[in-house]
Amino acid sequence: MGISGLLRALKTVMERKHLQDLSGQSAAVDALGWLHRGTYCCSTEICVNADWSKCISYCMKRVEMLRHFGVKPIMVFDGDNLPMKKDTENARQQSRKEALARGYKLYQEGRGAEAQQEFIKAVDVTPAMIRSLIDRLEASGVDFVVAPYEADAQLAYLQRQGKADFVISEDSDCIAFGCDRVLFKLDNEGSGDYFDRKALGTNKQLAMKTFTHDMVLDMCILAGCDYLDSLPGMGIVRAHKLVHQYRKTERILRGLRFNGKTSVPKNYEARFIRARLTFCHQLVHPYTPGVKNGLVPLNAVDADAVAKLLPLEDRILHFAGPQIDDTVAHHIARGKINAITKIPFADEPAPRPLIKAIESATLAMPSKVSAPGPMDRFLSR
């Protein structure tokens, strides 16, 4: 969902740029955003026939647009679900399931246009769809990496390591992860809104001249993110005010609890710290082509600092992504293994249309049989 209200609050530091202005640079691309947008034109085909070829073609057109204007793409895909987002993912899955049921009913009634709108809400990007796009990328000689968990952390890592000059994304989370230069809302003509962290001090809506990255991160978490819902009445403006006033995480949380203006749940501070550590230390892949490296945290972990913040059972930061065997992690990164099931794609069954699950459930339901009435014994069968 991104950070609620963040991009709108940073509007005055966004610069309209065309890909031509970035020619000669490399871009780490949040591929999931393109895949999601690509499903809009073929949601019915995906749900009914498991056919996402139009979606893949859409993504490849955008890849070729980058190359046409001299930008080298590195496509970055999401991997496994992150433990910190379990509740968020469960809610989204339930919402998709309900939309699929509504779409199926409309489709059965011959109301195709209405069904498509529900199918759009029902479609999720799957590892099989990612593998289909990777096949096309490999054939075209385009670099890619599948993150062990979230693409946002991988994007930030690639930029920090100098492997990407800027990031292309629709998700404001990448600012919280520490991406310094991001092209948002890239249109079909090659223009987008360019964010440069160096310009934050000139922002007009929210004064951020003295803000460090830690302060920006605290503001983002307070405003609400995938790892922690915002408190009632807490938007980006109020979050900014608190961070500007207290500046340090510990003081922010203490001030929030004792200022008497907000009802703060008992475990909010612990959940805030876990969210913060997930943004800072989520596992990523080193992305060294041809080398089987193990996963590393986005930022080095200070074990002593973590020990002061978390109970013993949480200090391995399992919520920020469990470790994965080096060889498995390497094959996930290269798109050979399903990041969720950990099974090689070559050994997985062919994908089934989404509506098959509904049809199977319908067929499995027992038919209603009326209980025998008092006159039934007198009637011939």
ROBALO-483268 format. One record per residue (C-alpha): residue number from 1; x, y, z. Coordinates in nm, 4 decimals, padded with zeros to 6 digits. Layout:
% residues N
   nr         x         y         z
  NUM         X         Y         Z
...
END
This chain:
% residues 381
   nr         x         y         z
    1   00.0000   00.0000   00.0000
    2   00.2971   00.2308   00.0437
    3   00.3196   00.5136   00.2957
    4  -00.0145   00.6905   00.3128
    5   00.0095   01.0511   00.1941
    6   00.3884   01.0543   00.1515
    7   00.4172   01.1233  -00.2217
    8   00.1514   01.3921  -00.2019
    9   00.3429   01.5575   00.0847
   10   00.6645   01.5526  -00.1219
   11   00.5043   01.6943  -00.4358
   12   00.7094   02.0148  -00.4298
   13   01.0416   01.8275  -00.4498
   14   00.9330   01.6044  -00.7362
   15   01.0811   01.7020  -01.0722
   16   00.9168   01.6012  -01.3979
   17   01.1745   01.4062  -01.5977
   18   01.1856   01.2050  -01.9172
   19   01.3884   00.8881  -01.9609
   20   01.6023   01.0783  -02.2108
   21   01.7242   01.2907  -01.9185
   22   01.8511   00.9713  -01.7553
   23   02.0141   00.8187  -02.0624
   24   02.3318   00.6264  -01.9881
   25   02.2150   00.5293  -01.6408
   26   02.0921   00.1987  -01.4992
   27   01.7521   00.1626  -01.3343
   28   01.6398  -00.0968  -01.0812
   29   01.2741  -00.1532  -01.1706
   30   01.0008  -00.2719  -00.9355
   31   00.8698  -00.5338  -01.1775
   32   00.5671  -00.6227  -00.9656
   33   00.4155  -00.2799  -01.0263
   34   00.4404  -00.3291  -01.4025
   35   00.2987  -00.6806  -01.3811
   36   00.0053  -00.5598  -01.1733
   37  -00.0720  -00.2840  -01.4196
   38  -00.0361  -00.5289  -01.7065
   39  -00.3074  -00.7518  -01.5606
   40  -00.5706  -00.4796  -01.6012
   41  -00.6080  -00.5473  -01.9728
   42  -00.6354  -00.9259  -01.9392
   43  -00.7807  -01.0007  -01.5964
   44  -01.0595  -01.2125  -01.7455
   45  -00.8124  -01.4185  -01.9505
   46  -00.6024  -01.4757  -01.6377
   47  -00.8944  -01.5825  -01.4192
   48  -01.0713  -01.7941  -01.6818
   49  -00.7867  -01.9382  -01.8915
   50  -00.4651  -01.8754  -01.6915
   51  -00.3469  -01.6714  -01.9907
   52  -00.1318  -01.3710  -01.8971
   53   00.0520  -01.3271  -02.2276
   54  -00.0852  -00.9724  -02.2740
   55   00.0484  -00.8785  -01.9314
   56   00.3962  -01.0043  -02.0214
   57   00.3870  -00.8168  -02.3525
   58   00.2928  -00.4980  -02.1678
   59   00.5957  -00.5322  -01.9385
   60   00.8309  -00.6017  -02.2287
   61   00.7100  -00.2898  -02.4111
   62   00.8104  -00.0849  -02.1085
   63   01.1459  -00.2630  -02.0901
   64   01.2077  -00.1773  -02.4544
   65   01.1042   00.1836  -02.3900
   66   01.3770   00.2134  -02.1272
   67   01.6363   00.0636  -02.3590
   68   01.5224   00.2860  -02.6459
   69   01.5992   00.5940  -02.4373
   70   01.9359   00.4618  -02.3232
   71   01.8409   00.3407  -01.9747
   72   01.9637  -00.0045  -01.8710
   73   01.6912  -00.1901  -01.6765
   74   01.7506  -00.4333  -01.3920
   75   01.4153  -00.5975  -01.3277
   76   01.3572  -00.6748  -00.9589
   77   01.0869  -00.9206  -00.8520
   78   00.9283  -00.9930  -00.5161
   79   01.0061  -01.3298  -00.3591
   80   00.8485  -01.5038  -00.0619
   81   00.5931  -01.3489   00.1715
   82   00.7463  -01.1660   00.4646
   83   00.6417  -01.2768   00.8166
   84   00.5925  -00.9116   00.9178
   85   00.3214  -00.8775   00.6517
   86   00.1281  -01.1919   00.7404
   87  -00.1843  -01.0068   00.8554
   88  -00.1712  -00.7674   00.5598
   89  -00.1294  -01.0513   00.3107
   90  -00.4101  -01.2537   00.4684
   91  -00.6469  -00.9578   00.4402
   92  -00.5492  -00.8990   00.0780
   93  -00.5913  -01.2671  -00.0054
   94  -00.9399  -01.2695   00.1440
   95  -01.0306  -00.9558  -00.0511
   96  -00.9094  -01.1167  -00.3757
   97  -01.1034  -01.4342  -00.2996
   98  -01.4253  -01.2384  -00.2502
   99  -01.3683  -01.0401  -00.5699
  100  -01.3097  -01.3638  -00.7623
  101  -01.6388  -01.5064  -00.6365
  102  -01.8246  -01.1930  -00.7444
  103  -01.6507  -01.1940  -01.0817
  104  -01.7273  -01.5609  -01.1396
  105  -02.0965  -01.5053  -01.0696
  106  -02.1099  -01.2113  -01.3114
  107  -01.9171  -01.4095  -01.5740
  108  -02.1645  -01.6984  -01.5444
  109  -02.4475  -01.4495  -01.5967
  110  -02.2879  -01.3203  -01.9168
  111  -02.2035  -00.9802  -01.7681
  112  -01.8471  -00.9750  -01.9002
  113  -01.7601  -00.6072  -01.8506
  114  -01.8734  -00.6125  -01.4881
  115  -01.6977  -00.9435  -01.4304
  116  -01.3726  -00.7980  -01.5609
  117  -01.3797  -00.5208  -01.2994
  118  -01.4068  -00.7807  -01.0245
  119  -01.1424  -01.0012  -01.1844
  120  -00.9030  -00.7034  -01.1807
  121  -00.9405  -00.6967  -00.8014
  122  -00.9047  -01.0751  -00.7826
  123  -00.5785  -01.1169  -00.9741
  124  -00.2519  -01.1483  -00.7854
  125   00.0884  -01.1694  -00.9500
  126   00.2094  -01.5280  -00.9075
  127   00.5544  -01.6894  -00.9301
  128   00.4413  -01.8539  -01.2567
  129   00.3721  -01.5117  -01.4080
  130   00.7094  -01.3893  -01.2872
  131   00.8765  -01.6918  -01.4477
  132   00.7008  -01.6153  -01.7781
  133   00.8409  -01.2623  -01.7778
  134   01.1867  -01.3875  -01.6804
  135   01.1844  -01.6160  -01.9864
  136   01.1318  -01.3099  -02.2056
  137   01.3937  -01.1069  -02.0195
  138   01.6543  -01.3804  -02.0594
  139   01.5783  -01.4064  -02.4309
  140   01.6281  -01.0295  -02.4618
  141   01.9449  -01.0134  -02.2515
  142   01.7887  -00.8033  -01.9741
  143   01.9279  -00.8272  -01.6207
  144   01.6962  -00.9334  -01.3391
  145   01.6958  -01.0599  -00.9824
  146   01.4248  -01.2190  -00.7691
  147   01.4461  -01.0847  -00.4145
  148   01.4298  -01.3369  -00.1301
  149   01.1417  -01.1346   00.0119
  150   01.0329  -00.7810  -00.0831
  151   01.1516  -00.6051  -00.3957
  152   01.1641  -00.2654  -00.2187
  153   01.4536  -00.3738   00.0028
  154   01.6337  -00.5259  -00.2973
  155   01.5881  -00.2030  -00.4956
  156   01.7437  -00.0007  -00.2141
  157   02.0336  -00.2464  -00.1891
  158   02.1101  -00.2330  -00.5611
  159   02.1171   00.1451  -00.5556
  160   02.3267   00.1588  -00.2392
  161   02.5805  -00.0819  -00.3909
  162   02.6097   00.1325  -00.7032
  163   02.4568  -00.1336  -00.9266
  164   02.1643   00.0958  -01.0134
  165   02.1726   00.4727  -01.0534
  166   01.8043   00.5177  -00.9780
  167   01.4883   00.3208  -00.9068
  168   01.1611   00.3013  -01.1004
  169   00.8632   00.2268  -00.8776
  170   00.5023   00.3136  -00.7956
  171   00.5510   00.2350  -00.4272
  172   00.6469   00.5088  -00.1798
  173   00.7848   00.2384   00.0534
  174   01.1121   00.2578  -00.1371
  175   01.1736   00.6020   00.0190
  176   01.1363   00.4483   00.3655
  177   01.3812   00.1746   00.2641
  178   01.6368   00.4426   00.1769
  179   01.6244   00.4745  -00.2022
  180   01.7835   00.8096  -00.2874
  181   01.6633   00.8625  -00.6445
  182   01.3292   00.7281  -00.7649
  183   01.1239   00.7812  -01.0797
  184   00.7575   00.7500  -00.9842
  185   00.4500   00.7272  -01.2083
  186   00.6359   00.6484  -01.5308
  187   00.3904   00.6955  -01.8177
  188   00.3826   00.5315  -02.1594
  189   00.5670   00.8248  -02.3171
  190   00.8665   00.7925  -02.0831
  191   00.7987   01.0743  -01.8359
  192   00.7664   01.0465  -01.4593
  193   00.8012   01.2257  -01.1260
  194   01.1654   01.2174  -01.0161
  195   01.2501   01.2157  -00.6462
  196   01.6001   01.3033  -00.5264
  197   01.6585   01.2751  -00.1523
  198   01.9040   01.5646  -00.1692
  199   01.6102   01.7957  -00.2436
  200   01.4165   01.7077   00.0742
  201   01.5397   02.0210   00.2483
  202   01.3535   02.2367  -00.0037
  203   01.0162   02.0668   00.0485
  204   00.7439   02.3253   00.1083
  205   00.4556   02.1271   00.2558
  206   00.6583   01.9545   00.5285
  207   00.9789   02.1199   00.6519
  208   01.2495   01.8534   00.6347
  209   01.5715   02.0500   00.6079
  210   01.7133   01.8938   00.9261
  211   01.5602   01.5485   00.8778
  212   01.7955   01.2504   00.8726
  213   01.6983   00.9232   00.7037
  214   01.6137   00.7807   01.0468
  215   01.3676   01.0644   01.1013
  216   01.2101   01.0122   00.7585
  217   01.1728   00.6427   00.8399
  218   01.0086   00.7118   01.1769
  219   00.7671   00.9516   01.0070
  220   00.6757   00.6891   00.7480
  221   00.6081   00.4194   01.0083
  222   00.3966   00.6530   01.2217
  223   00.1899   00.7521   00.9179
  224   00.1084   00.3868   00.8498
  225   00.2794   00.1175   00.6451
  226   00.2403  -00.2502   00.5548
  227   00.4140  -00.3526   00.8777
  228   00.2148  -00.1327   01.1172
  229  -00.1184   00.0417   01.0793
  230  -00.1321   00.4069   01.1776
  231  -00.2994   00.5100   01.5014
  232  -00.6397   00.6838   01.4833
  233  -00.5979   01.0400   01.3601
  234  -00.2335   00.9834   01.2653
  235  -00.1576   01.0932   00.9098
  236   00.1619   01.2065   00.7433
  237   00.1260   01.5673   00.8677
  238   00.0867   01.4735   01.2338
  239   00.3603   01.2101   01.2034
  240   00.5927   01.4779   01.0652
  241   00.5056   01.7095   01.3538
  242   00.5904   01.4446   01.6141
  243   00.9205   01.3544   01.4506
  244   01.0125   01.7214   01.4096
  245   00.9393   01.7793   01.7791
  246   01.1080   01.4745   01.9355
  247   01.3616   01.3748   01.6651
  248   01.4740   01.0425   01.8200
  249   01.2752   00.7179   01.7987
  250   01.2655   00.6543   02.1744
  251   01.1547   01.0103   02.2511
  252   00.8938   01.0013   01.9729
  253   00.7335   00.6875   02.1144
  254   00.7444   00.8197   02.4712
  255   00.5942   01.1520   02.3669
  256   00.3249   00.9776   02.1652
  257   00.2161   00.7686   02.4645
  258   00.2201   01.0422   02.7267
  259   00.0923   01.3458   02.5367
  260  -00.2634   01.2355   02.6090
  261  -00.3883   01.3136   02.2587
  262  -00.3802   00.9625   02.1138
  263  -00.4969   00.6238   02.2364
  264  -00.1898   00.4016   02.2017
  265  -00.2289   00.0198   02.2191
  266  -00.0252  -00.1591   02.4833
  267   00.2092  -00.3306   02.2363
  268   00.2464  -00.0402   01.9901
  269   00.6080   00.0413   02.0802
  270   00.7210  -00.3201   02.0333
  271   00.5443  -00.3426   01.6983
  272   00.6936  -00.0087   01.5915
  273   01.0451  -00.1327   01.6699
  274   00.9857  -00.4542   01.4742
  275   00.8591  -00.2528   01.1767
  276   01.1641  -00.0274   01.1965
  277   01.4048  -00.3202   01.2091
  278   01.2290  -00.4782   00.9105
  279   01.2831  -00.1642   00.7043
  280   01.6482  -00.1487   00.8114
  281   01.7591  -00.5121   00.8083
  282   01.5386  -00.7118   00.5707
  283   01.7321  -00.9823   00.3880
  284   01.8382  -00.9178   00.0279
  285   02.0389  -01.0999  -00.2372
  286   02.3910  -00.9665  -00.3102
  287   02.3229  -00.9947  -00.6862
  288   02.6628  -01.0952  -00.8139
  289   02.5927  -01.2768  -01.1436
  290   02.7509  -01.6216  -01.1534
  291   02.8382  -01.6260  -00.7828
  292   02.6367  -01.8267  -00.5274
  293   02.6317  -01.5743  -00.2451
  294   02.4245  -01.6068   00.0703
  295   02.1647  -01.3525   00.1710
  296   02.2674  -01.0374   00.3562
  297   02.0714  -00.7764   00.5547
  298   02.0014  -00.4461   00.3811
  299   02.2023  -00.2764   00.6566
  300   02.4496  -00.4425   00.8912
  301   02.2915  -00.5535   01.2187
  302   02.4253  -00.4143   01.5471
  303   02.3669  -00.7160   01.7713
  304   02.4156  -00.5184   02.0933
  305   02.1631  -00.2549   01.9880
  306   01.9111  -00.5200   01.8829
  307   01.9557  -00.7033   02.2155
  308   01.8405  -00.3893   02.3974
  309   01.5304  -00.3589   02.1808
  310   01.3950  -00.7124   02.1455
  311   01.3268  -01.0208   02.3585
  312   01.5679  -01.3102   02.3092
  313   01.3412  -01.5072   02.0729
  314   01.3186  -01.2148   01.8280
  315   01.6860  -01.1196   01.8108
  316   01.7571  -01.3265   01.4999
  317   01.5094  -01.0923   01.3240
  318   01.3110  -01.3830   01.1789
  319   01.0229  -01.1419   01.1195
  320   01.2424  -00.9527   00.8699
  321   01.2903  -01.2690   00.6643
  322   01.4162  -01.6146   00.7684
  323   01.7535  -01.7167   00.6299
  324   01.7537  -01.9390   00.3203
  325   02.0134  -02.1948   00.2145
  326   02.2749  -02.0258  -00.0071
  327   02.2184  -02.2527  -00.3077
  328   01.8402  -02.2221  -00.2843
  329   01.8675  -01.8438  -00.2484
  330   02.0880  -01.8291  -00.5577
  331   01.8423  -02.0292  -00.7685
  332   01.5524  -01.8162  -00.6423
  333   01.7412  -01.5020  -00.7432
  334   01.7967  -01.6439  -01.0920
  335   01.4317  -01.7434  -01.1322
  336   01.4929  -02.1188  -01.1328
  337   01.3072  -02.1962  -00.8097
  338   00.9647  -02.0792  -00.6947
  339   01.0420  -01.8319  -00.4152
  340   00.7327  -01.9338  -00.2187
  341   00.7209  -02.3137  -00.2546
  342   01.1000  -02.3545  -00.2956
  343   01.0266  -02.6054  -00.5746
  344   01.2025  -02.5796  -00.9143
  345   00.9682  -02.4347  -01.1749
  346   01.0482  -02.7312  -01.4001
  347   00.8895  -02.9643  -01.1419
  348   00.5750  -02.7631  -01.0746
  349   00.2372  -02.8447  -01.2312
  350   00.0915  -02.6182  -01.4968
  351  -00.0995  -02.3217  -01.3493
  352  -00.4778  -02.3604  -01.3239
  353  -00.7267  -02.0829  -01.4025
  354  -00.8399  -01.9092  -01.0842
  355  -01.2060  -01.9885  -01.1425
  356  -01.1286  -02.3616  -01.1299
  357  -01.1014  -02.3288  -00.7519
  358  -01.4556  -02.1930  -00.7364
  359  -01.5889  -02.4553  -00.9777
  360  -01.4233  -02.7332  -00.7779
  361  -01.5670  -02.5987  -00.4539
  362  -01.9134  -02.5750  -00.6105
  363  -01.9001  -02.9339  -00.7368
  364  -01.7782  -03.0555  -00.3994
  365  -02.0748  -02.9057  -00.2161
  366  -02.3391  -03.1663  -00.1225
  367  -02.6707  -03.1151  -00.2925
  368  -02.9587  -03.0212  -00.0682
  369  -03.1859  -03.3162   00.0138
  370  -03.5179  -03.2417   00.1793
  371  -03.5905  -03.4289   00.4974
  372  -03.8768  -03.6785   00.4566
  373  -04.2129  -03.5302   00.5471
  374  -04.4995  -03.7045   00.7277
  375  -04.6805  -03.7956   00.3995
  376  -04.3747  -03.9289   00.2160
  377  -04.4326  -04.2910   00.3218
  378  -04.7708  -04.2854   00.1478
  379  -04.6331  -04.1600  -00.1843
  380  -04.5000  -04.3932  -00.4510
  381  -04.1393  -04.3335  -00.5630
END
